Amino acid sequence: MSESGACTRPLALVTGGWRRIGAAIALRLAQAGYDLALHAHHPRSFDAAFAAELAAAGAAVHGLAVDLADLDAAGRLLADVIGAAGRAPVLLVNCASVFQDDAALTYDAAGLDRHFRVNCFAPLLLTRGFAAALAQTGGEGAVVQILDQRIRNPVPDQISYTLSKQALHASVRTMARALAPAVRVNAVAPGLTLPTDDYTDDQWDRLADLMPLHRLSCPKDIADAVLHLAQARATTGETLFVDGGAHLESYPRDFVYLAR
């Protein structure tokens, strides 16, 4: 799907940009003057009402559906974006991820493979394609990888997810150095931000009290951090924790098991 907008606005590609934190990032970028290429796993995630909200903020919106576990398709996504929008993006936000439960004694090759494909390999392939597209035009751009605060103090839960995010985190400084000066590479590491059905309201409030700042991050906090890094032209290779201070503590389990 596509909505028309002013072609003079810079273009941002946001993976997982139709839902939850990805949608909050997309909205903040639209408000800041970006046109948007929004990726989803499946076309049924395209939301006409949300596209209209983005268009009301002045953004042209291009919807693209790709299973990022298919690395060949992930590698073609930048070309698909250029074909849909008529130009390369100047901002790439890798927000899409897969999150499944396993542990040190239960993870298997299939789970590791899927988590690393979606959470690490696809973002790196997109980063490569993004840099190559900019090199053809001689332009400059920025990449923001969305991580997780647990990369600092890991928990023994969701091992495949955690390892894949740690690997992507390790790539940030390396890619920042390798792609400078044309491409800046940074990351945002959110904390507990949006509840799922696994949490009760009372538990959510108690979890906020466990944070050093006695508050949880909200989607706007994450989106504001992404916009800051998109515009911080003297910053590269950095990871910005937006988590109520959670990365300063070491928690024994994933938050879903705490403060019950």
Backbone torsions as a table, in degrees:
resi	resn	phi	psi	omega
1	MET	NA	154.5	-178.8
2	SER	-149.4	141.2	173.3
3	GLU	-122.4	140.0	-176.5
4	SER	-79.3	152.3	177.4
5	GLY	-161.7	-176.6	-176.7
6	ALA	-70.0	126.7	-175.4
7	CYS	-78.3	-6.0	179.5
8	THR	-83.4	-9.0	179.2
9	ARG	-76.4	144.2	175.3
10	PRO	-65.5	154.6	-176.6
11	LEU	-106.2	134.1	175.3
12	ALA	-119.5	137.6	171.9
13	LEU	-103.4	123.0	178.5
14	VAL	-120.7	115.0	174.5
15	THR	-79.1	144.1	-174.5
16	GLY	64.0	31.8	-169.4
17	GLY	-85.5	4.3	-177.7
18	TRP	-101.0	-10.1	-172.8
19	ARG	-136.0	152.6	167.3
20	ARG	49.8	-126.8	-176.0
21	ILE	-64.8	-37.3	178.1
22	GLY	-59.1	-39.9	178.9
23	ALA	-67.5	-38.6	177.4
24	ALA	-63.4	-39.4	176.5
25	ILE	-63.5	-45.3	-179.8
26	ALA	-59.7	-44.7	-179.6
27	LEU	-63.3	-42.8	-179.9
28	ARG	-64.5	-38.8	178.3
29	LEU	-67.4	-39.0	176.8
30	ALA	-60.9	-43.5	179.2
31	GLN	-65.0	-27.1	-178.9
32	ALA	-88.6	0.0	173.5
33	GLY	107.4	14.8	179.3
34	TYR	-96.1	144.3	158.7
35	ASP	-81.8	162.2	-168.6
36	LEU	-133.7	132.9	163.2
37	ALA	-108.1	112.7	-173.1
38	LEU	-110.4	119.4	179.5
39	HIS	-88.3	146.8	170.3
40	ALA	-138.9	158.9	177.1
41	HIS	-67.7	-33.6	-175.1
42	HIS	-145.5	145.5	-179.2
43	PRO	-58.5	-22.6	-180.0
44	ARG	-66.6	-13.9	176.0
45	SER	-79.1	-14.6	177.7
46	PHE	-63.0	133.8	-172.4
47	ASP	-123.5	108.3	-176.7
48	ALA	-62.0	-37.3	180.0
49	ALA	-67.1	-40.3	178.4
50	PHE	-68.3	-40.0	176.7
51	ALA	-60.1	-38.2	178.2
52	ALA	-67.0	-36.7	176.6
53	GLU	-64.0	-40.6	177.6
54	LEU	-67.3	-41.1	178.5
55	ALA	-63.9	-34.8	177.6
56	ALA	-65.0	-24.6	175.4
57	ALA	-84.3	1.5	175.8
58	GLY	99.7	4.5	-173.3
59	ALA	-93.1	137.4	162.0
60	ALA	-77.4	137.9	-174.1
61	VAL	-124.7	125.5	178.1
62	HIS	-120.3	120.5	179.6
63	GLY	-96.4	132.2	179.4
64	LEU	-133.4	131.5	-177.9
65	ALA	-111.0	122.3	-179.9
66	VAL	-147.5	136.2	170.3
67	ASP	-83.0	108.8	-175.3
68	LEU	-69.4	-12.5	173.2
69	ALA	-70.6	-20.5	173.3
70	ASP	-86.1	96.7	-171.1
71	LEU	-68.4	-26.8	174.1
72	ASP	-64.8	-44.2	178.6
73	ALA	-67.2	-39.4	177.8
74	ALA	-61.4	-39.1	179.3
75	GLY	-67.0	-21.3	179.0
76	ARG	-92.2	-5.8	-172.5
77	LEU	-61.8	-39.1	179.6
78	LEU	-61.9	-41.4	177.7
79	ALA	-64.2	-37.8	177.3
80	ASP	-63.7	-40.2	178.0
81	VAL	-62.8	-46.8	-179.6
82	ILE	-61.9	-39.4	177.2
83	GLY	-64.6	-38.1	-178.3
84	ALA	-76.4	-40.4	-173.7
85	ALA	-96.5	-16.6	-179.8
86	GLY	81.4	7.8	179.3
87	ARG	-163.8	163.7	179.9
88	ALA	-83.3	148.6	174.4
89	PRO	-71.8	155.1	173.6
90	VAL	-106.5	-3.9	177.3
91	LEU	-138.8	131.5	175.1
92	LEU	-121.6	123.5	176.3
93	VAL	-117.9	111.1	179.0
94	ASN	-91.0	95.3	-175.1
95	CYS	-108.1	-28.0	-176.8
96	ALA	-62.1	139.3	176.4
97	SER	-155.7	161.9	173.1
98	VAL	-111.3	140.7	-175.3
99	PHE	-137.9	106.4	179.6
100	GLN	-129.8	154.4	-173.3
101	ASP	-88.5	127.9	168.2
102	ASP	-155.1	177.9	-176.4
103	ALA	-142.5	177.9	-173.8
104	ALA	-61.7	-26.9	-179.3
105	LEU	-104.0	4.5	-177.6
106	THR	-124.5	-14.1	-177.7
107	TYR	-67.2	154.1	-178.7
108	ASP	-136.8	176.2	-175.1
109	ALA	-64.0	-38.0	-178.5
110	ALA	-65.7	-42.1	178.8
111	GLY	-66.8	-43.5	175.8
112	LEU	-58.9	-44.7	-177.8
113	ASP	-60.7	-46.9	-178.5
114	ARG	-65.7	-44.2	-179.5
115	HIS	-63.2	-43.5	-179.1
116	PHE	-70.4	-35.3	177.0
117	ARG	-60.7	-50.9	-174.0
118	VAL	-78.7	-42.7	-169.7
119	ASN	-90.4	-16.9	-177.2
120	CYS	-130.2	-56.1	-174.2
121	PHE	-66.2	-44.7	179.7
122	ALA	-61.7	-47.8	175.8
123	PRO	-57.2	-37.9	179.7
124	LEU	-69.9	-38.8	176.3
125	LEU	-65.3	-39.5	177.6
126	LEU	-66.6	-37.7	177.1
127	THR	-62.8	-42.4	177.6
128	ARG	-62.1	-47.0	179.4
129	GLY	-64.3	-37.9	177.2
130	PHE	-60.9	-46.9	-179.6
131	ALA	-65.7	-39.1	179.8
132	ALA	-65.5	-39.6	178.9
133	ALA	-65.3	-40.5	178.0
134	LEU	-66.8	-35.4	-179.7
135	ALA	-62.1	-30.9	179.8
136	GLN	-69.6	-26.9	-179.1
137	THR	-102.5	-8.6	-176.8
138	GLY	73.5	18.2	-176.7
139	GLY	-90.3	176.1	176.5
140	GLU	-115.9	154.0	-179.8
141	GLY	-157.6	-179.6	-177.4
142	ALA	-138.4	143.8	174.5
143	VAL	-117.7	135.8	172.9
144	VAL	-125.3	116.9	177.1
145	GLN	-92.5	131.4	177.8
146	ILE	-93.2	119.2	-174.5
147	LEU	-108.7	-134.5	-179.2
148	ASP	-162.9	140.3	-177.7
149	GLN	-60.1	-20.9	-177.3
150	ARG	-67.4	-10.6	177.3
151	ILE	-63.0	-23.8	180.0
152	ARG	-82.8	-47.3	179.7
153	ASN	-130.5	87.1	-173.2
154	PRO	-68.6	154.4	175.3
155	VAL	-110.1	164.0	-176.7
156	PRO	-82.2	13.9	-177.7
157	ASP	-109.3	157.1	178.6
158	GLN	49.5	56.6	-172.0
159	ILE	-61.6	-45.6	-177.9
160	SER	-62.6	-42.7	176.8
161	TYR	-60.9	-48.4	-176.9
162	THR	-61.5	-46.1	-179.3
163	LEU	-62.3	-38.5	-179.3
164	SER	-68.2	-37.9	178.0
165	LYS	-71.1	-36.2	176.0
166	GLN	-63.4	-38.5	178.6
167	ALA	-65.5	-41.9	178.4
168	LEU	-65.4	-39.5	176.8
169	HIS	-59.2	-42.8	-179.7
170	ALA	-62.7	-24.9	-178.5
171	SER	-78.2	-18.0	-169.3
172	VAL	-62.1	-51.9	-178.5
173	ARG	-66.3	-39.3	-180.0
174	THR	-63.0	-47.4	-178.7
175	MET	-70.2	-33.2	176.8
176	ALA	-60.7	-43.0	179.5
177	ARG	-69.9	-41.2	-175.3
178	ALA	-69.1	-32.8	-173.7
179	LEU	-99.6	-5.2	176.7
180	ALA	-67.2	148.6	5.7
181	PRO	-94.1	-4.0	-171.5
182	ALA	-74.8	-34.1	-174.6
183	VAL	-124.3	125.3	173.0
184	ARG	-93.0	137.1	-179.8
185	VAL	-124.4	119.2	178.4
186	ASN	-135.2	179.9	-179.2
187	ALA	-147.3	154.9	170.9
188	VAL	-119.9	131.2	179.2
189	ALA	-112.9	96.9	-179.6
190	PRO	-73.0	158.0	167.9
191	GLY	-97.8	-158.6	176.8
192	LEU	-64.3	119.7	-167.5
193	THR	-125.4	-49.2	-177.8
194	LEU	-125.4	129.2	-178.8
195	PRO	-72.4	153.0	168.7
196	THR	-113.8	-178.6	-179.9
197	ASP	-66.7	-9.9	-179.8
198	ASP	-74.4	-15.7	-175.8
199	TYR	-107.0	144.9	169.8
200	THR	-93.6	161.6	179.0
201	ASP	-61.6	-43.0	-179.4
202	ASP	-65.3	-40.2	178.0
203	GLN	-62.3	-41.2	-179.9
204	TRP	-59.6	-42.8	178.3
205	ASP	-65.5	-40.5	179.7
206	ARG	-67.7	-34.6	178.1
207	LEU	-65.0	-37.7	176.6
208	ALA	-58.3	-38.1	-178.8
209	ASP	-69.8	-18.8	178.2
210	LEU	-78.7	-13.7	-179.1
211	MET	-81.2	145.9	177.2
212	PRO	-54.1	-34.9	179.0
213	LEU	-89.2	1.2	-178.6
214	HIS	56.4	34.1	174.6
215	ARG	-154.2	153.9	174.8
216	LEU	-96.5	158.8	173.0
217	SER	-71.0	151.6	175.4
218	CYS	-119.0	162.6	-177.8
219	PRO	-54.6	-37.0	179.1
220	LYS	-63.7	-36.2	176.8
221	ASP	-58.8	-45.1	-179.5
222	ILE	-65.3	-44.9	-178.7
223	ALA	-63.6	-40.6	178.1
224	ASP	-63.4	-37.8	179.1
225	ALA	-66.4	-40.4	177.2
226	VAL	-61.8	-45.6	179.8
227	LEU	-62.3	-41.1	178.1
228	HIS	-57.9	-48.5	-178.5
229	LEU	-68.7	-29.9	176.5
230	ALA	-63.6	-31.5	-174.6
231	GLN	-103.0	-6.1	-175.0
232	ALA	-84.9	84.5	-169.9
233	ARG	-69.9	-12.6	177.2
234	ALA	-103.6	14.3	-176.0
235	THR	-121.3	126.8	173.0
236	THR	-152.9	153.2	179.5
237	GLY	77.6	14.8	-175.3
238	GLU	-106.9	148.9	171.4
239	THR	-116.8	122.0	-178.1
240	LEU	-101.6	115.6	178.6
241	PHE	-84.3	125.7	179.9
242	VAL	-126.6	85.4	-163.3
243	ASP	-151.2	17.2	-177.0
244	GLY	67.7	14.4	-178.9
245	GLY	90.5	9.5	-175.1
246	ALA	-58.7	-33.2	-177.4
247	HIS	-68.9	-10.3	177.1
248	LEU	-82.4	-11.7	-177.5
249	GLU	-114.2	164.9	174.0
250	SER	-119.2	112.9	-176.9
251	TYR	-99.0	143.7	-174.0
252	PRO	-72.5	-27.2	-177.6
253	ARG	-141.2	172.5	170.2
254	ASP	-59.5	151.1	-173.9
255	PHE	-59.3	-26.8	-177.4
256	VAL	-63.6	-22.2	-179.3
257	TYR	-93.7	-4.5	-174.1
258	LEU	-102.1	158.7	173.2
259	ALA	55.5	33.4	179.1
260	ARG	-77.8	NA	NA
